[in-house]
Amino acid sequence: MSKKIFIWVAHPKAGSLSEGLADAYQKGAEESGARVRRMDLHTMQFDRNDDEIGFATSELEPDLKAWQDNIDWADHVLIVHPYWWGAMPTKAKAVIDQAYRSGFAYRYKARGIAWDKLLTGKTGDGIITSDTPPLLDTLLYWQPGRRVLKTQLFDFTGIKARKIIQLGSVKMATKDKIQGWLARVQKMGATAAA
């Protein structure tokens, strides 16, 4: 049975490097036999000022529900986003705040601080682009973007992180460097499909 992969391009603008990296990953995955679903943040429509963000009682808007359905469907998830001020863009964070909620991704137990991880059995990859060189981000800031993907979005909900990479500096990257990143990411997609 072929692997089911959901790719979320969490960049608020069309034509981004994040989109190109997702294209390469998708190509590698599909050429290796995976079935792929994909959503691009720049096409998603939802109210970012929901007063009941993250509460299981509020009804999700159609694009947020589709995002949840795609994660639920997938065996493997890829999140690719730019690194802006140490985090993903605010519109991407709004999707997480509203759709990655209790009852879907996790559920706290009645007593204490323990919780159930509701997305166990899935794996995940993360690709972050940045103008900050990854080594500098590691030495000065302790990898906040990579840590959030691994520990808060994946580990907290039961998704086993496979590979979380940061590519940069985008600002200083040559065309050859970017081609190397695209080839690397295409191989990641092929590996995810295996």
C-alpha positions as CSV (number, residue, x, y, z in Angstrom):
1,M,0.0,0.0,0.0
2,S,1.4,3.4,-0.9
3,K,2.2,6.0,1.7
4,K,-0.2,8.9,2.2
5,I,1.6,12.2,2.5
6,F,0.2,15.6,3.4
7,I,2.3,18.6,2.4
8,W,1.5,22.0,4.0
9,V,3.2,25.0,2.5
10,A,3.0,27.4,5.4
11,H,4.1,30.5,3.5
12,P,1.5,33.4,3.0
13,K,2.7,34.3,-0.5
14,A,2.6,32.5,-3.8
15,G,5.8,31.8,-5.7
16,S,8.0,31.4,-2.6
17,L,11.1,29.3,-2.1
18,S,8.9,27.3,0.4
19,E,6.6,26.5,-2.5
20,G,9.5,25.4,-4.8
21,L,10.9,23.1,-2.0
22,A,7.4,21.6,-1.5
23,D,7.3,21.0,-5.3
24,A,10.6,19.1,-5.2
25,Y,9.6,17.1,-2.1
26,Q,6.2,16.2,-3.7
27,K,8.0,15.1,-6.9
28,G,10.3,12.8,-5.0
29,A,7.4,11.4,-3.0
30,E,5.1,10.8,-6.0
31,E,7.9,9.3,-8.1
32,S,8.5,6.8,-5.3
33,G,4.8,5.8,-5.2
34,A,3.3,8.0,-2.5
35,R,-0.2,9.5,-2.7
36,V,0.1,13.2,-1.9
37,R,-2.4,15.8,-0.8
38,R,-1.2,19.4,-0.5
39,M,-2.5,22.7,0.9
40,D,-0.8,26.1,0.4
41,L,-1.4,28.7,3.1
42,H,-1.6,31.5,0.6
43,T,-4.9,30.0,-0.8
44,M,-6.4,29.2,2.6
45,Q,-9.3,31.5,3.7
46,F,-10.3,31.8,7.4
47,D,-10.9,34.4,10.1
48,R,-7.6,35.0,11.9
49,N,-9.4,36.9,14.7
50,D,-11.5,34.0,16.1
51,D,-12.4,34.8,19.7
52,E,-12.5,31.0,20.4
53,I,-9.2,30.1,19.0
54,G,-8.3,26.5,19.7
55,F,-11.4,25.6,21.7
56,A,-13.1,22.4,20.7
57,T,-16.5,24.1,21.0
58,S,-15.9,26.5,18.1
59,E,-16.8,25.3,14.6
60,L,-13.9,25.2,12.1
61,E,-14.1,27.1,8.9
62,P,-14.0,24.9,5.7
63,D,-10.2,25.4,4.9
64,L,-9.2,24.7,8.5
65,K,-11.4,21.6,8.5
66,A,-9.9,20.5,5.2
67,W,-6.4,21.0,6.8
68,Q,-7.4,18.8,9.8
69,D,-8.9,16.2,7.4
70,N,-5.6,16.0,5.4
71,I,-3.5,15.5,8.6
72,D,-6.0,12.8,9.7
73,W,-5.7,11.1,6.3
74,A,-1.9,11.2,6.1
75,D,0.6,8.6,7.3
76,H,3.3,11.3,7.0
77,V,3.2,15.1,7.2
78,L,5.5,17.7,5.8
79,I,5.4,21.3,7.0
80,V,7.5,23.8,5.1
81,H,7.7,27.4,6.1
82,P,9.9,30.5,6.2
83,Y,11.5,31.6,9.5
84,W,10.4,35.1,10.4
85,W,11.5,36.5,13.7
86,G,12.2,33.0,15.1
87,A,8.9,31.5,14.1
88,M,6.5,30.6,11.3
89,P,4.5,33.4,9.8
90,T,1.5,34.6,11.8
91,K,-1.1,33.3,9.3
92,A,0.5,29.9,9.6
93,K,0.5,30.1,13.4
94,A,-3.2,31.1,13.2
95,V,-3.9,27.7,11.4
96,I,-2.1,25.9,14.2
97,D,-3.9,27.9,16.9
98,Q,-7.3,27.2,15.5
99,A,-7.1,23.7,14.0
100,Y,-4.4,21.9,15.9
101,R,-6.7,21.7,18.9
102,S,-7.6,19.6,21.8
103,G,-9.8,16.7,20.7
104,F,-8.0,16.6,17.3
105,A,-4.2,16.6,17.9
106,Y,-4.1,15.9,21.7
107,R,-6.5,15.6,24.7
108,Y,-5.6,16.5,28.3
109,K,-6.4,13.9,30.9
110,A,-9.1,14.7,33.5
111,R,-6.5,15.1,36.3
112,G,-3.0,16.4,36.3
113,I,-0.9,17.7,33.4
114,A,-0.7,14.5,31.3
115,W,-2.3,14.3,27.9
116,D,-3.2,11.8,25.2
117,K,-1.3,12.1,21.9
118,L,-4.0,11.7,19.2
119,L,-1.8,11.7,16.1
120,T,0.4,8.7,17.0
121,G,1.4,6.4,14.2
122,K,2.3,9.2,11.9
123,T,5.7,10.6,10.9
124,G,6.7,14.1,10.0
125,D,9.3,16.2,8.2
126,G,9.9,19.9,8.5
127,I,11.7,22.3,6.2
128,I,12.4,25.8,7.4
129,T,14.0,28.5,5.2
130,S,15.8,31.4,6.7
131,D,18.1,34.4,6.1
132,T,19.8,33.4,9.3
133,P,22.5,30.8,8.6
134,P,21.4,27.6,10.5
135,L,24.7,27.3,12.4
136,L,24.3,30.9,13.7
137,D,20.7,30.1,14.6
138,T,21.9,27.1,16.5
139,L,24.7,28.9,18.4
140,L,22.9,32.2,19.2
141,Y,19.2,31.2,19.4
142,W,19.2,27.4,20.1
143,Q,17.1,26.6,17.0
144,P,13.6,27.9,18.1
145,G,11.9,27.2,14.8
146,R,13.2,23.6,14.6
147,R,12.5,23.0,18.3
148,V,8.8,24.2,17.9
149,L,8.2,21.8,14.9
150,K,9.9,18.8,16.6
151,T,8.7,19.1,20.2
152,Q,5.5,21.2,20.2
153,L,3.9,20.2,16.9
154,F,5.2,16.7,16.4
155,D,6.3,15.1,19.6
156,F,3.5,16.7,21.7
157,T,0.8,15.1,19.5
158,G,2.5,11.8,18.8
159,I,3.9,12.5,15.3
160,K,7.4,10.9,15.1
161,A,9.8,13.5,13.7
162,R,11.9,12.1,10.9
163,K,13.9,15.1,9.6
164,I,13.7,18.7,10.5
165,I,16.0,20.9,8.5
166,Q,16.7,24.6,8.2
167,L,18.0,25.9,4.9
168,G,19.8,29.3,4.8
169,S,21.0,31.8,4.3
170,V,18.4,32.3,1.6
171,K,19.4,35.9,1.2
172,M,23.0,34.9,0.4
173,A,22.2,31.7,-1.6
174,T,23.4,31.3,-5.1
175,K,21.4,29.5,-7.8
176,D,23.6,26.5,-7.5
177,K,23.1,26.4,-3.7
178,I,19.3,26.5,-4.2
179,Q,19.5,23.8,-6.8
180,G,21.4,21.7,-4.2
181,W,18.6,22.3,-1.6
182,L,15.9,21.3,-4.2
183,A,17.8,18.0,-4.9
184,R,18.2,17.3,-1.2
185,V,14.5,18.0,-0.5
186,Q,13.5,15.8,-3.5
187,K,15.4,12.9,-1.9
188,M,13.7,13.6,1.4
189,G,10.3,13.2,-0.3
190,A,11.4,9.9,-1.9
191,T,12.6,8.7,1.5
192,A,9.3,9.7,3.1
193,A,7.4,7.6,0.5
194,A,9.4,4.5,1.3
